[in-house]
Amino acid sequence: MHIQLLYFYYSATFICTITPTIMHTIEFLYRRFLYSVLLIYFNQFNYSHTLFDNEINLKCFGVRFDNVTLTTYFPNYSSEEHDDGFTDVKGNPLCTLQDYVDDRTNYVTLSMDENLKIPYGTSVCIPELNNHLGHRIRFEVRDSSSDIFQSGYKRAEICVRSETDSYDVNYNRRVTLIFI
């Protein structure tokens, strides 16, 4: 069909005397026709018109606190004390960010000021870390520390696997906390 239309197009230019305006109209209609055929062809196979149709929505909704200083801490397996140990305020094991990314746990332990009286297990979203890691990270407030005592909503700590991980600048920065 494409060849026949080209044949018609070229034969019309040589056989008939056509003004340039009519010729441009024919070219426009011909290109429009090809575009329509291609559009129908691609829609037949359900091709998406967007660049990424499998994009994950990393946005969080809830009560928002901006400019929170995020720091890290890690389980100290050599200490039996709660404050430096490897358990949260209720004696449960700390869940690290790396364990969450490796799909070994359902949440990451988040430490906040105990004076805020945030209920144990409250879910928190940190959009900057979601964007950095490429998927949603579920943080839960399950710990407190003397390092963040009386800091209010201005400071939070996430649990990471080791001391080496605690120096990562992607996790020691100002972030937004969204309580879900």
NURO-114307 format. One record per atom (N, C-alpha, C, O): x, y, z; atom name; residue in one letter. Coordinates in Angstrom, 1 decimal. Atoms other than C-alpha are relative to their C-alpha. Layout:
# NURO-114307
> east:north:up:atom:res
> X:Y:Z:CA:a
...
This chain:
# NURO-114307
> east:north:up:atom:res
> 0.8:-1.2:0.0:N:m
> 0.0:0.0:0.0:CA:m
> 0.9:1.2:0.0:C:m
> 0.6:2.2:-0.7:O:m
> -0.9:-1.1:0.0:N:h
> 2.9:2.3:0.8:CA:h
> 0.6:0.3:-1.4:C:h
> 0.7:1.5:-1.8:O:h
> -0.6:-0.1:1.3:N:i
> 4.4:1.7:-2.6:CA:i
> -1.0:0.6:-1.0:C:i
> -0.7:1.4:-1.8:O:i
> 1.0:-0.5:0.9:N:q
> 1.1:2.3:-4.4:CA:q
> -0.2:1.5:0.3:C:q
> -0.4:2.3:-0.7:O:q
> 0.3:-1.5:-0.3:N:l
> 0.6:5.7:-2.6:CA:l
> 1.2:0.8:-0.5:C:l
> 1.0:1.9:-1.0:O:l
> -1.2:-0.7:0.5:N:l
> 4.2:6.7:-3.5:CA:l
> -0.1:0.1:-1.5:C:l
> 0.2:1.1:-2.1:O:l
> 0.1:0.0:1.4:N:y
> 3.5:5.7:-7.1:CA:y
> -1.1:1.1:-0.4:C:y
> -0.9:1.8:-1.4:O:y
> 1.0:-1.0:0.2:N:f
> 0.3:7.8:-7.0:CA:f
> 0.6:1.4:0.2:C:f
> 0.3:2.3:-0.6:O:f
> -0.6:-1.3:-0.3:N:y
> 2.2:10.7:-5.5:CA:y
> 0.9:0.5:-1.1:C:y
> 0.8:1.6:-1.6:O:y
> -1.0:-0.4:1.1:N:y
> 5.0:10.7:-8.1:CA:y
> -0.7:0.1:-1.3:C:y
> -0.3:1.0:-2.1:O:y
> 0.7:-0.1:1.3:N:s
> 2.7:10.1:-11.0:CA:s
> -0.9:1.2:-0.1:C:s
> -1.0:1.8:-1.2:O:s
> 0.9:-1.2:0.0:N:a
> 0.4:12.9:-10.0:CA:a
> 0.9:1.3:-0.2:C:a
> 0.4:2.2:-0.7:O:a
> -0.9:-1.2:0.2:N:t
> 3.4:15.3:-9.9:CA:t
> 0.5:0.1:-1.5:C:t
> 0.7:1.2:-1.9:O:t
> -0.5:-0.1:1.4:N:f
> 4.5:14.4:-13.4:CA:f
> -1.1:0.1:-1.0:C:f
> -0.9:0.8:-2.1:O:f
> 1.1:0.0:1.0:N:i
> 1.2:13.8:-15.2:CA:i
> -0.8:1.3:0.0:C:i
> -1.1:1.9:-1.0:O:i
> 0.8:-1.2:-0.2:N:c
> -0.8:16.7:-13.8:CA:c
> 0.8:1.2:0.3:C:c
> 1.9:1.1:0.9:O:c
> -0.6:-1.2:-0.5:N:t
> 0.1:20.2:-13.4:CA:t
> -0.7:0.5:1.2:C:t
> -1.8:0.9:1.2:O:t
> 0.6:-0.3:-1.3:N:i
> -0.4:20.8:-9.7:CA:i
> 0.7:1.2:0.6:C:i
> 2.0:1.3:0.5:O:i
> -0.6:-1.2:-0.6:N:t
> 0.2:24.1:-7.9:CA:t
> 0.8:-0.5:1.3:C:t
> 0.5:-1.5:1.8:O:t
> -0.8:0.4:-1.2:N:p
> 2.8:24.0:-5.0:CA:p
> -0.9:-0.1:1.2:C:p
> -0.6:-0.9:2.1:O:p
> 0.9:0.1:-1.1:N:t
> 0.0:24.6:-2.5:CA:t
> -0.7:-1.3:0.1:C:t
> -0.8:-1.9:1.2:O:t
> 0.7:1.3:0.0:N:i
> -1.9:21.6:-3.5:CA:i
> 1.0:-1.2:0.3:C:i
> 0.6:-2.1:0.9:O:i
> -1.0:1.0:-0.2:N:m
> 1.3:19.6:-3.6:CA:m
> 0.3:-0.2:1.5:C:m
> 0.5:-1.3:2.0:O:m
> -0.3:0.1:-1.5:N:h
> 2.1:20.5:0.1:CA:h
> -1.2:-0.6:0.7:C:h
> -1.0:-1.3:1.7:O:h
> 1.2:0.6:-0.6:N:t
> -1.5:19.6:1.0:CA:t
> 0.0:-1.5:-0.1:C:t
> -0.3:-2.3:0.8:O:t
> 0.0:1.4:0.3:N:i
> -1.1:16.2:-0.6:CA:i
> 1.1:-0.7:0.9:C:i
> 0.9:-1.7:1.5:O:i
> -1.1:0.5:-0.8:N:e
> 2.3:15.7:1.2:CA:e
> -0.5:-0.1:1.5:C:e
> -0.2:-1.1:2.2:O:e
> 0.5:0.0:-1.4:N:f
> 0.7:16.7:4.6:CA:f
> -1.0:-1.1:0.2:C:f
> -0.9:-1.8:1.2:O:f
> 1.0:1.1:-0.2:N:l
> -2.2:14.3:4.1:CA:l
> 0.6:-1.4:0.0:C:l
> 0.2:-2.3:0.7:O:l
> -0.7:1.3:0.1:N:y
> 0.1:11.5:3.1:CA:y
> 0.7:-0.3:1.3:C:y
> 0.7:-1.4:1.8:O:y
> -0.7:0.2:-1.3:N:r
> 2.3:12.0:6.2:CA:r
> -1.0:-0.3:1.1:C:r
> -0.7:-1.1:2.0:O:r
> 1.0:0.2:-1.1:N:r
> -0.8:12.3:8.4:CA:r
> -0.6:-1.5:-0.1:C:r
> -0.8:-2.1:1.0:O:r
> 0.5:1.4:0.2:N:f
> -2.1:9.0:6.9:CA:f
> 1.0:-1.0:0.6:C:f
> 0.6:-2.0:1.3:O:f
> -1.0:0.9:-0.5:N:l
> 1.2:7.2:7.6:CA:l
> 0.1:0.0:1.6:C:l
> 0.2:-1.0:2.2:O:l
> 0.0:-0.2:-1.5:N:y
> 1.2:8.6:11.2:CA:y
> -1.2:-0.7:0.6:C:y
> -1.0:-1.4:1.6:O:y
> 1.2:0.7:-0.5:N:s
> -2.3:7.3:11.7:CA:s
> 0.1:-1.5:0.0:C:s
> -0.3:-2.2:0.9:O:s
> -0.2:1.4:0.2:N:v
> -1.4:3.9:10.4:CA:v
> 1.0:-0.6:1.1:C:v
> 0.7:-1.6:1.7:O:v
> -1.0:0.4:-1.0:N:l
> 1.6:3.7:12.7:CA:l
> -0.6:0.0:1.4:C:l
> -0.3:-0.8:2.2:O:l
> 0.6:-0.2:-1.3:N:l
> -0.4:4.9:15.7:CA:l
> -0.9:-1.2:0.3:C:l
> -1.0:-1.7:1.4:O:l
> 0.9:1.1:-0.1:N:i
> -3.0:2.2:15.1:CA:i
> 0.8:-1.3:0.2:C:i
> 0.4:-2.1:1.0:O:i
> -0.9:1.2:0.0:N:y
> -0.3:-0.4:14.6:CA:y
> 0.6:-0.2:1.5:C:y
> 0.5:-1.3:2.0:O:y
> -0.6:0.1:-1.3:N:f
> 1.4:0.4:17.9:CA:f
> -1.0:-0.1:1.1:C:f
> -0.7:-0.8:2.1:O:f
> 1.1:0.2:-1.0:N:n
> -1.8:0.7:19.9:CA:n
> -0.5:-1.4:0.0:C:n
> -1.0:-1.9:1.0:O:n
> 0.5:1.4:0.1:N:q
> -2.7:-2.8:18.7:CA:q
> 0.8:-0.9:0.9:C:q
> 0.3:-1.9:1.5:O:q
> -0.9:0.8:-0.9:N:f
> 0.3:-4.1:20.7:CA:f
> 0.1:0.6:1.4:C:f
> 1.0:0.2:2.2:O:f
> 0.1:-0.7:-1.4:N:n
> -0.5:-1.9:23.8:CA:n
> 1.4:0.6:0.3:C:n
> 1.8:0.5:1.5:O:n
> -1.2:-0.7:-0.4:N:y
> 2.7:0.0:23.6:CA:y
> -0.3:1.3:0.7:C:y
> -1.3:2.0:0.3:O:y
> 0.3:-1.2:-0.8:N:s
> 2.8:2.8:26.1:CA:s
> 0.6:1.2:-0.6:C:s
> 1.6:1.2:-1.3:O:s
> -0.5:-1.2:0.5:N:h
> 3.2:6.4:25.1:CA:h
> 0.9:0.7:1.0:C:h
> 1.5:1.7:0.6:O:h
> -0.9:-0.6:-1.0:N:t
> 5.1:7.2:28.3:CA:t
> 1.4:-0.7:-0.1:C:t
> 1.5:-1.8:-0.5:O:t
> -1.4:0.5:0.0:N:l
> 8.8:6.7:28.7:CA:l
> 0.1:-1.2:1.0:C:l
> 0.7:-2.2:0.6:O:l
> -0.1:1.1:-1.0:N:f
> 8.5:4.6:31.9:CA:f
> -1.4:-0.3:0.5:C:f
> -1.9:0.6:1.3:O:f
> 1.4:0.3:-0.6:N:d
> 5.1:3.0:32.6:CA:d
> 0.1:-0.9:1.2:C:d
> -1.0:-1.2:1.8:O:d
> -0.2:0.8:-1.2:N:n
> 6.5:0.8:35.4:CA:n
> 0.6:0.7:1.1:C:n
> 1.1:0.1:2.1:O:n
> -0.7:-0.8:-1.0:N:e
> 7.7:3.7:37.5:CA:e
> -0.8:-0.1:1.3:C:e
> -2.0:-0.2:1.4:O:e
> 0.5:0.2:-1.3:N:i
> 7.2:3.3:41.2:CA:i
> -0.3:1.4:0.6:C:i
> 0.5:2.3:0.5:O:i
> 0.3:-1.3:-0.7:N:n
> 5.4:6.1:43.1:CA:n
> 0.7:0.0:1.3:C:n
> 0.4:-0.8:2.2:O:n
> -0.8:-0.1:-1.2:N:l
> 7.8:7.1:45.8:CA:l
> -0.5:1.1:0.9:C:l
> 0.1:1.4:1.9:O:l
> 0.5:-1.1:-0.8:N:k
> 5.7:10.0:47.2:CA:k
> -0.7:-0.6:1.3:C:k
> -1.2:-1.7:1.3:O:k
> 0.6:0.4:-1.3:N:c
> 4.5:9.9:50.8:CA:c
> -1.0:1.1:0.4:C:c
> -0.8:2.3:0.1:O:c
> 1.0:-0.9:-0.5:N:f
> 1.5:11.5:52.4:CA:f
> -0.2:-0.2:1.5:C:f
> -0.3:-1.3:2.0:O:f
> 0.2:0.0:-1.4:N:g
> 0.9:12.4:56.0:CA:g
> 0.5:1.3:0.7:C:g
> 0.6:2.3:0.0:O:g
> -0.4:-1.2:-0.7:N:v
> 2.1:14.8:58.7:CA:v
> 1.5:0.1:-0.3:C:v
> 2.3:-0.8:-0.1:O:v
> -1.3:-0.3:0.6:N:r
> 5.3:16.4:57.4:CA:r
> 0.9:0.9:0.9:C:r
> 0.4:1.9:1.5:O:r
> -1.0:-0.8:-0.8:N:f
> 8.4:17.7:59.3:CA:f
> 1.2:0.2:-0.9:C:f
> 1.9:-0.8:-1.3:O:f
> -1.1:-0.4:0.9:N:d
> 11.0:19.5:57.1:CA:d
> 1.3:0.3:0.8:C:d
> 1.2:0.5:2.0:O:d
> -1.3:-0.3:-0.5:N:n
> 14.7:20.0:57.8:CA:n
> 0.4:-0.7:1.3:C:n
> 0.8:-0.2:2.3:O:n
> -0.4:0.9:-1.1:N:v
> 15.2:17.1:60.2:CA:v
> 1.4:-0.5:-0.3:C:v
> 1.7:-1.0:-1.4:O:v
> -1.4:0.5:0.1:N:t
> 18.8:16.2:60.8:CA:t
> -0.1:-1.5:0.2:C:t
> -0.4:-2.0:1.3:O:t
> 0.0:1.4:0.0:N:l
> 19.1:12.5:60.0:CA:l
> 1.4:-0.5:0.3:C:l
> 2.4:-0.1:-0.4:O:l
> -1.3:0.7:-0.2:N:t
> 22.0:10.5:61.5:CA:t
> -0.2:-1.5:0.1:C:t
> -1.3:-2.0:0.0:O:t
> 0.1:1.4:0.0:N:t
> 22.8:6.9:61.8:CA:t
> 0.6:-0.6:1.3:C:t
> 1.4:0.1:2.0:O:t
> -0.6:0.7:-1.1:N:y
> 23.6:4.4:64.5:CA:y
> 0.0:-1.5:-0.4:C:y
> -0.8:-1.9:-1.3:O:y
> -0.1:1.4:0.4:N:f
> 24.4:0.7:64.4:CA:f
> 0.0:-0.9:1.2:C:f
> 0.4:-0.4:2.3:O:f
> 0.1:0.9:-1.2:N:p
> 23.9:-2.3:66.7:CA:p
> 1.4:-0.3:0.5:C:p
> 2.3:-0.6:-0.2:O:p
> -1.3:0.3:-0.7:N:n
> 26.7:-2.7:69.2:CA:n
> -0.1:-1.4:0.6:C:n
> -0.6:-1.5:1.8:O:n
> 0.2:1.4:-0.5:N:y
> 26.8:-6.5:69.7:CA:y
> 1.0:-0.3:1.2:C:y
> 0.8:-1.4:1.8:O:y
> -0.9:0.3:-1.1:N:s
> 29.6:-6.2:72.3:CA:s
> -0.5:0.6:1.3:C:s
> 0.0:0.4:2.4:O:s
> 0.6:-0.7:-1.2:N:s
> 27.4:-4.2:74.8:CA:s
> -1.3:-0.7:0.4:C:s
> -2.1:-1.1:-0.5:O:s
> 1.3:0.6:-0.5:N:e
> 24.6:-5.6:76.9:CA:e
> -1.0:1.1:0.4:C:e
> -2.1:0.8:0.7:O:e
> 0.9:-1.1:-0.3:N:e
> 23.2:-2.1:77.7:CA:e
> -1.0:0.3:-1.1:C:e
> -0.6:0.2:-2.3:O:e
> 1.0:-0.3:1.1:N:h
> 20.1:-1.0:75.9:CA:h
> 0.4:1.2:-0.8:C:h
> 0.3:1.2:-2.0:O:h
> -0.3:-1.2:0.7:N:d
> 21.4:2.4:75.0:CA:d
> 1.1:-0.2:-1.1:C:d
> 1.0:0.4:-2.2:O:d
> -1.0:0.3:1.0:N:d
> 24.4:1.0:73.1:CA:d
> -0.1:-1.4:-0.5:C:d
> 0.8:-1.9:-1.2:O:d
> 0.1:1.4:0.4:N:g
> 23.1:-2.5:72.5:CA:g
> -0.6:-0.3:-1.3:C:g
> -0.4:0.5:-2.3:O:g
> 0.5:0.4:1.3:N:f
> 21.4:-4.3:69.8:CA:f
> -1.6:-0.3:0.0:C:f
> -2.1:-0.9:-0.9:O:f
> 1.5:0.1:-0.1:N:t
> 17.7:-4.1:70.9:CA:t
> -0.6:1.4:0.1:C:t
> 0.0:2.3:0.5:O:t
> 0.8:-1.3:-0.1:N:d
> 15.0:-1.4:70.7:CA:d
> -0.5:0.2:1.4:C:d
> -0.2:-0.6:2.3:O:d
> 0.5:-0.3:-1.4:N:v
> 13.1:0.1:73.7:CA:v
> -0.8:-1.1:0.6:C:v
> -1.0:-1.2:1.8:O:v
> 0.8:1.1:-0.5:N:k
> 10.9:-3.0:74.0:CA:k
> 0.8:-1.4:0.0:C:k
> 0.2:-2.4:0.2:O:k
> -0.8:1.2:0.0:N:g
> 13.8:-5.5:73.7:CA:g
> 0.0:-0.8:-1.3:C:g
> 0.6:-1.9:-1.3:O:g
> 0.0:0.7:1.3:N:n
> 13.2:-6.5:70.1:CA:n
> 1.3:0.4:-0.8:C:n
> 1.9:1.4:-0.5:O:n
> -1.2:-0.2:0.7:N:p
> 16.2:-6.8:67.8:CA:p
> -0.1:1.3:-1.0:C:p
> -1.2:1.5:-1.5:O:p
> 0.0:-1.2:0.9:N:l
> 17.2:-3.6:65.8:CA:l
> -0.1:-0.5:-1.4:C:l
> 0.6:-1.5:-1.8:O:l
> 0.1:0.3:1.4:N:c
> 16.3:-3.8:62.1:CA:c
> 0.7:1.0:-0.8:C:c
> 0.3:2.2:-0.8:O:c
> -0.9:-1.0:0.7:N:t
> 18.9:-2.2:59.9:CA:t
> -0.5:0.3:-1.4:C:t
> -1.3:-0.5:-2.0:O:t
> 0.3:-0.4:1.3:N:l
> 18.5:-0.4:56.6:CA:l
> 0.4:-1.0:-1.0:C:l
> -0.3:-1.4:-2.0:O:l
> -0.6:1.0:1.0:N:q
> 20.7:-2.9:54.8:CA:q
> -0.8:-1.3:0.1:C:q
> -1.0:-2.0:-1.0:O:q
> 0.9:1.2:-0.1:N:d
> 18.6:-5.8:56.2:CA:d
> -1.3:0.2:-0.8:C:d
> -1.8:-0.8:-1.4:O:d
> 1.3:-0.3:0.7:N:y
> 15.5:-4.1:54.8:CA:y
> 0.2:-0.1:-1.5:C:y
> -0.6:-0.7:-2.2:O:y
> -0.3:0.0:1.4:N:v
> 17.1:-3.6:51.4:CA:v
> 0.2:-1.4:-0.5:C:v
> -0.1:-1.8:-1.6:O:v
> -0.3:1.4:0.4:N:d
> 18.2:-7.3:51.4:CA:d
> -1.2:-0.9:0.2:C:d
> -1.2:-2.1:0.1:O:d
> 1.2:0.6:-0.2:N:d
> 14.6:-8.2:52.2:CA:d
> 0.0:-1.0:1.2:C:d
> -0.6:-2.1:1.1:O:d
> -0.1:0.8:-1.1:N:r
> 15.4:-9.7:55.6:CA:r
> -0.9:0.4:1.2:C:r
> -1.0:-0.3:2.2:O:r
> 0.8:-0.6:-1.0:N:t
> 13.1:-7.5:57.6:CA:t
> -1.1:0.8:-0.6:C:t
> -1.0:1.2:-1.8:O:t
> 1.1:-0.7:0.5:N:n
> 9.8:-5.7:57.2:CA:n
> 0.0:1.5:0.2:C:n
> -0.8:2.3:-0.3:O:n
> -0.1:-1.4:-0.3:N:y
> 10.9:-2.3:58.5:CA:y
> 1.4:0.3:0.4:C:y
> 2.3:-0.6:0.6:O:y
> -1.3:-0.5:-0.5:N:v
> 13.9:-0.2:59.5:CA:v
> -0.3:0.7:1.3:C:v
> -1.2:1.5:1.4:O:v
> 0.1:-0.6:-1.3:N:t
> 14.3:0.9:63.1:CA:t
> 0.4:1.5:-0.1:C:t
> 1.5:1.8:-0.6:O:t
> -0.2:-1.5:-0.1:N:l
> 14.0:4.7:63.6:CA:l
> 0.0:0.4:1.4:C:l
> -0.9:0.0:2.2:O:l
> -0.1:-0.5:-1.4:N:s
> 15.1:6.3:66.8:CA:s
> -0.3:1.5:0.0:C:s
> 0.2:2.3:-0.8:O:s
> 0.4:-1.4:-0.1:N:m
> 13.5:9.6:67.9:CA:m
> -0.1:0.3:1.5:C:m
> 0.0:-0.6:2.4:O:m
> 0.1:-0.5:-1.4:N:d
> 13.2:11.7:71.1:CA:d
> -1.2:-0.7:0.7:C:d
> -2.3:-0.6:0.2:O:d
> 1.0:0.6:-0.8:N:e
> 11.3:9.8:73.7:CA:e
> -1.0:0.9:0.6:C:e
> -2.1:0.6:1.0:O:e
> 0.9:-1.0:-0.5:N:n
> 9.8:13.0:75.0:CA:n
> -1.2:0.4:-0.9:C:n
> -2.2:0.9:-0.5:O:n
> 1.0:-0.2:0.9:N:l
> 7.7:13.2:71.9:CA:l
> -1.2:-0.9:0.2:C:l
> -2.3:-0.6:-0.3:O:l
> 1.1:1.0:-0.3:N:k
> 5.6:10.2:73.1:CA:k
> -0.6:-0.5:-1.3:C:k
> -1.8:-0.8:-1.3:O:k
> 0.5:0.6:1.2:N:i
> 5.4:8.8:69.6:CA:i
> -0.3:-1.5:0.3:C:i
> 0.6:-2.2:0.8:O:i
> 0.3:1.4:-0.3:N:p
> 3.6:5.4:69.8:CA:p
> 1.0:-1.0:-0.7:C:p
> 1.5:-0.7:-1.8:O:p
> -0.9:1.0:0.4:N:y
> 5.9:2.4:69.4:CA:y
> -0.5:-0.6:-1.4:C:y
> -1.7:-1.0:-1.4:O:y
> 0.3:0.5:1.3:N:g
> 5.9:1.2:65.7:CA:g
> -0.7:0.9:-0.9:C:g
> -1.1:0.5:-2.0:O:g
> 0.6:-1.0:1.0:N:t
> 4.6:4.4:64.1:CA:t
> 0.8:0.0:-1.3:C:t
> 2.0:0.1:-1.2:O:t
> -0.7:0.1:1.3:N:s
> 5.4:4.3:60.4:CA:s
> 0.4:1.4:-0.4:C:s
> -0.4:2.4:-0.3:O:s
> -0.5:-1.3:0.5:N:v
> 7.5:7.1:58.9:CA:v
> 0.6:-0.2:-1.4:C:v
> 1.2:-1.3:-1.7:O:v
> -0.6:0.1:1.3:N:c
> 8.5:7.8:55.4:CA:c
> 1.0:1.1:-0.2:C:c
> 0.8:2.3:0.3:O:c
> -1.1:-1.0:0.3:N:i
> 11.7:9.6:54.3:CA:i
> 0.2:0.1:-1.5:C:i
> 0.9:-0.7:-2.1:O:i
> 0.0:-0.1:1.5:N:p
> 11.2:10.7:50.6:CA:p
> 1.4:0.0:-0.6:C:p
> 1.7:-0.6:-1.6:O:p
> -1.3:-0.1:0.6:N:e
> 14.9:11.5:50.1:CA:e
> 0.7:-1.4:0.0:C:e
> 1.4:-1.7:-1.0:O:e
> -0.6:1.3:0.1:N:l
> 16.0:8.0:51.0:CA:l
> -0.8:-0.9:-0.9:C:l
> -0.2:-1.8:-1.6:O:l
> 0.7:0.7:1.0:N:n
> 13.2:6.5:48.9:CA:n
> 0.5:0.3:-1.4:C:n
> 0.8:-0.6:-2.2:O:n
> -0.5:-0.3:1.3:N:n
> 14.5:8.4:45.9:CA:n
> 1.4:-0.5:-0.1:C:n
> 1.8:-0.9:-1.2:O:n
> -1.4:0.5:0.1:N:h
> 18.1:7.5:46.7:CA:h
> 0.1:-1.5:-0.2:C:h
> 0.9:-1.9:-1.0:O:h
> 0.0:1.5:0.2:N:l
> 17.4:3.8:47.0:CA:l
> -0.9:-0.5:-1.1:C:l
> -0.8:-1.7:-1.4:O:l
> 0.8:0.5:1.1:N:g
> 14.8:3.6:44.3:CA:g
> -1.3:-0.7:0.4:C:g
> -2.0:-1.2:-0.5:O:g
> 1.3:0.6:-0.4:N:h
> 11.9:2.2:46.3:CA:h
> -0.3:0.4:1.4:C:h
> 0.5:1.0:2.1:O:h
> 0.4:-0.4:-1.3:N:r
> 9.9:2.8:49.4:CA:r
> 0.7:-0.7:1.1:C:r
> 0.8:-2.0:1.1:O:r
> -0.6:0.6:-1.2:N:i
> 11.6:2.2:52.7:CA:i
> -1.0:0.3:1.2:C:i
> -1.4:1.4:1.4:O:i
> 1.0:-0.2:-1.1:N:r
> 9.3:1.6:55.7:CA:r
> 0.8:0.1:1.3:C:r
> 1.5:-0.8:1.7:O:r
> -0.6:-0.3:-1.2:N:f
> 10.7:3.2:58.8:CA:f
> -1.0:-0.1:1.1:C:f
> -2.2:0.3:0.9:O:f
> 0.9:0.1:-1.1:N:e
> 9.1:2.5:62.2:CA:e
> 0.8:0.6:1.3:C:e
> 1.9:0.2:1.5:O:e
> -0.6:-0.5:-1.2:N:v
> 9.8:4.5:65.4:CA:v
> -0.1:-1.0:1.1:C:v
> -1.2:-1.4:1.6:O:v
> 0.0:1.1:-1.0:N:r
> 10.9:1.8:67.8:CA:r
> 1.2:0.2:1.0:C:r
> 1.4:-0.7:1.8:O:r
> -1.2:-0.1:-0.8:N:d
> 13.9:3.2:69.6:CA:d
> 0.2:1.5:0.4:C:d
> -0.4:2.4:-0.2:O:d
> -0.4:-1.4:-0.5:N:s
> 15.3:6.3:71.5:CA:s
> 1.4:-0.1:0.4:C:s
> 2.0:-1.2:0.6:O:s
> -1.4:0.0:-0.4:N:s
> 18.7:7.4:72.5:CA:s
> 0.3:1.3:0.8:C:s
> -0.4:2.3:0.6:O:s
> -0.4:-1.2:-0.8:N:s
> 20.4:9.8:74.9:CA:s
> 0.6:1.0:-1.0:C:s
> 0.6:2.2:-0.6:O:s
> -0.5:-1.0:1.0:N:d
> 22.0:11.4:71.8:CA:d
> -1.0:0.9:-0.6:C:d
> -0.7:2.1:-0.9:O:d
> 1.1:-0.9:0.6:N:i
> 18.7:12.8:70.6:CA:i
> -1.0:0.4:1.0:C:i
> -2.1:0.9:0.7:O:i
> 0.9:-0.4:-1.1:N:f
> 17.1:13.5:74.0:CA:f
> -0.2:1.5:-0.1:C:f
> 0.7:2.3:-0.2:O:f
> 0.5:-1.3:0.0:N:q
> 15.1:16.7:74.0:CA:q
> 0.3:0.8:-1.4:C:q
> 0.4:2.0:-1.4:O:q
> -0.2:-0.6:1.3:N:s
> 15.8:17.3:70.2:CA:s
> -1.4:0.2:-0.7:C:s
> -1.4:0.9:-1.8:O:s
> 1.3:-0.2:0.7:N:g
> 12.1:17.1:69.3:CA:g
> 0.0:-0.7:-1.4:C:g
> 0.6:-1.7:-1.6:O:g
> 0.1:0.5:1.4:N:y
> 11.3:16.6:65.6:CA:y
> 1.1:0.5:-0.8:C:y
> 1.1:0.4:-2.0:O:y
> -1.2:-0.5:0.8:N:k
> 14.6:18.2:64.6:CA:k
> 1.0:-1.0:-0.2:C:k
> 2.0:-0.8:-1.0:O:k
> -1.1:1.0:0.2:N:r
> 16.6:15.0:64.8:CA:r
> -0.6:-1.4:0.0:C:r
> -1.5:-1.7:0.8:O:r
> 0.4:1.4:0.0:N:a
> 16.1:11.3:64.0:CA:a
> 1.3:-0.8:-0.4:C:a
> 2.2:-0.3:-1.0:O:a
> -1.2:0.9:0.3:N:e
> 18.5:8.3:63.7:CA:e
> -0.6:-1.3:-0.6:C:e
> -1.6:-1.8:-0.1:O:e
> 0.4:1.3:0.6:N:i
> 18.2:5.3:61.4:CA:i
> 1.1:-1.0:0.4:C:i
> 2.2:-0.7:0.5:O:i
> -0.9:1.1:-0.3:N:c
> 19.7:1.9:62.2:CA:c
> 0.7:-0.5:-1.2:C:c
> -0.1:-0.9:-2.2:O:c
> -0.7:0.6:1.1:N:v
> 22.4:0.7:59.8:CA:v
> 0.8:-1.2:0.5:C:v
> 1.0:-1.3:1.7:O:v
> -0.7:1.3:-0.4:N:r
> 24.4:-2.5:59.8:CA:r
> 1.3:0.1:0.7:C:r
> 1.5:-0.6:1.7:O:r
> -1.4:-0.1:-0.6:N:s
> 27.9:-1.4:60.7:CA:s
> 0.5:1.4:0.2:C:s
> -0.2:2.3:-0.3:O:s
> -0.6:-1.3:-0.1:N:e
> 30.1:1.4:61.7:CA:e
> 0.4:0.6:-1.3:C:e
> 0.2:1.8:-1.5:O:e
> -0.3:-0.5:1.3:N:t
> 31.3:1.7:58.2:CA:t
> -1.2:0.6:-0.8:C:t
> -1.1:1.6:-1.4:O:t
> 1.3:-0.5:0.6:N:d
> 27.7:2.1:56.9:CA:d
> -0.4:1.3:0.7:C:d
> -1.1:2.1:0.0:O:d
> 0.4:-1.2:-0.7:N:s
> 27.2:4.8:59.5:CA:s
> 0.6:1.3:-0.5:C:s
> 0.1:2.4:-0.2:O:s
> -0.7:-1.2:0.5:N:y
> 29.6:7.2:57.8:CA:y
> -0.5:0.4:-1.4:C:y
> -0.1:1.5:-1.9:O:y
> 0.5:-0.3:1.3:N:d
> 27.6:7.2:54.5:CA:d
> -0.7:1.4:0.0:C:d
> -1.7:1.6:0.8:O:d
> 0.6:-1.3:0.1:N:v
> 26.7:10.8:53.6:CA:v
> -1.4:0.0:-0.5:C:v
> -2.1:1.0:-0.2:O:v
> 1.4:0.1:0.5:N:n
> 23.5:9.7:52.0:CA:n
> -1.0:-0.2:1.1:C:n
> -2.2:0.1:1.0:O:n
> 0.9:0.2:-1.1:N:y
> 22.1:8.8:55.4:CA:y
> 0.3:1.0:1.2:C:y
> -0.5:0.9:2.1:O:y
> -0.3:-1.0:-1.0:N:n
> 23.7:11.6:57.4:CA:n
> -0.2:1.4:-0.6:C:n
> 0.7:2.0:-1.2:O:n
> 0.3:-1.2:0.7:N:r
> 21.9:14.7:56.1:CA:r
> -1.3:0.5:0.5:C:r
> -2.0:0.0:1.4:O:r
> 1.4:-0.6:-0.4:N:r
> 18.8:16.9:56.4:CA:r
> -1.0:-0.6:-1.0:C:r
> -0.8:-0.7:-2.2:O:r
> 1.1:0.7:0.8:N:v
> 15.6:15.2:55.3:CA:v
> -1.3:0.5:0.4:C:v
> -1.5:1.4:1.3:O:v
> 1.4:-0.3:-0.4:N:t
> 11.9:15.4:55.5:CA:t
> -0.6:-1.3:0.6:C:t
> -0.4:-2.4:0.0:O:t
> 0.7:1.2:-0.6:N:l
> 10.0:13.0:57.8:CA:l
> -1.5:0.2:-0.2:C:l
> -2.0:1.3:0.1:O:l
> 1.5:-0.1:0.1:N:i
> 6.4:12.2:57.0:CA:i
> -0.5:-1.2:0.8:C:i
> -0.3:-2.4:0.5:O:i
> 0.6:1.0:-0.8:N:f
> 4.5:10.4:59.6:CA:f
> -1.3:-0.5:-0.6:C:f
> -2.2:0.3:-0.9:O:f
> 1.1:0.6:0.8:N:i
> 2.0:8.0:57.9:CA:i
> -1.1:-0.4:1.0:C:i
> -2.2:-0.9:0.6:O:i
